[in-house]
Amino acid sequence: MSAQTDGRMFWVAVAIGGAVMVYGALGLVTDAGLGASANVAGWLAGADVAHDFVLAPLACLVGAAVARVLPRWCRAPVQAALLTTGVLLIVVFPALRGYGRDTVPDNPSVQPLDYTTATLTALAAVWAAAGVWLIVRLVTSRPGTLRPPTRVTPGDHPTSPR
């Protein structure tokens, strides 16, 4: 695509996204009122700040540490599993903490499942998939080399000595 077409598509996407956000904000204000809408807006702003200044830098630091410690052939599966583990734990955190149970203690249908076991099962599946990925990489690699260099400079020299 040309730069001009990319620019048009960007602005079309911005217009559609803006319309969806306005529709959602109007629906929130209409259904919940201004007080609850202000609480939601404060929560969203706080979540954005927490993401930008805590979660994203932490993910970058963990990824960089893994890249320094592990050999090249096993970095991608381990980094993918770590990222998936982090996202899974963030998503399941409210259920693990039991948020909502105290609001309606006489309603057994509020969080009726064993979320700890479900979380551990999902984490086991993620790390099992990473293990399979590692085994496939080992089996399919050429003898004597675990993986070819992933980054090369214009002179075909690896940028990392590993």
Buried (B, 14 or more C-beta within 10 A) or exposed (E): EEEEEEEEEEEEEEEEEEEEEEEEEEEBBEEEEEEEBEEBEEEEEEEEEEEEEEBEEEBEEBBEEBBEEBEBBBBBBBBBBBBBBBEBEEEBEEBEEEEEBEEEEEEEEBBEEEBEEEBEEBBEEBBEBBEEBBEEBEEEEEEEEEBEEEEEEEEEEEEEEE
